[in-house]
Amino acid sequence: MVLILGALGAGKKAYARSLGYTDEQMRTAVDCDAPVLLDLEEAVRTDPKGTEAAFARICQKELVLCREIGSGVIPLDGSERDWRERTGRLCARLAKEASTVVRVIAGIPVAIKGELPCR
C-alpha cells in the first residue's frame, strides 16, 4: 500500500492519475473494492469506529490518499480536535504498514518512506 499525504489542493489525486489510476478506480468508501481510497480523513469523520475496525481492509488498498489536517490553528471545537487526532493516529499506523509514503507538495511528489512508485 502507498500512503499519499498532502494539503487540500496539493495534487494528491493528480499524482494518483499519473500512476495510471482512473477516477472510476478512486472511491471514498472504505468498504468498496476500488484500489484507491480517497479522502481518508472524511471517512474518519463520518465513521471513526468503522475506519479503525477496517484497518486491515484499508491496508489492502493500493493507494490511500489523505489530506493533512493536523497542522495549523488548533480548532476550539473539541470534536474537530478529536477528528484531527484520530486521523493523525490512523495515518501513523498506516505509514508503518505502507511500503511507501508520499507527500505531495505543490504538485510535486516526495517520497518520505520507500521509493516513488512508477507505472
VENWO-V141071 format. One record per residue. RES is the residue in one small letter. SS is DSSP state (a for helix, b for strand, c for the rest). Layout:
# VENWO-V141071
RES:SS
RES:SS
This chain:
# VENWO-V141071
m:c
v:b
l:b
i:b
l:b
g:b
a:c
l:c
g:c
a:c
g:c
k:a
k:a
a:a
y:a
a:a
r:a
s:a
l:c
g:c
y:c
t:c
d:a
e:a
q:a
m:b
r:b
t:c
a:c
v:c
d:c
c:c
d:c
a:c
p:c
v:b
l:b
l:c
d:c
l:a
e:a
e:a
a:a
v:a
r:a
t:a
d:c
p:a
k:a
g:a
t:a
e:a
a:a
a:c
f:a
a:a
r:a
i:a
c:a
q:c
k:c
e:c
l:b
v:b
l:b
c:b
r:b
e:c
i:c
g:c
s:c
g:c
v:c
i:c
p:c
l:c
d:c
g:a
s:a
e:a
r:a
d:a
w:a
r:a
e:a
r:a
t:a
g:a
r:a
l:a
c:a
a:a
r:a
l:a
a:a
k:a
e:a
a:c
s:c
t:b
v:b
v:b
r:b
v:b
i:b
a:c
g:c
i:b
p:b
v:b
a:b
i:b
k:b
g:c
e:c
l:c
p:c
c:c
r:c
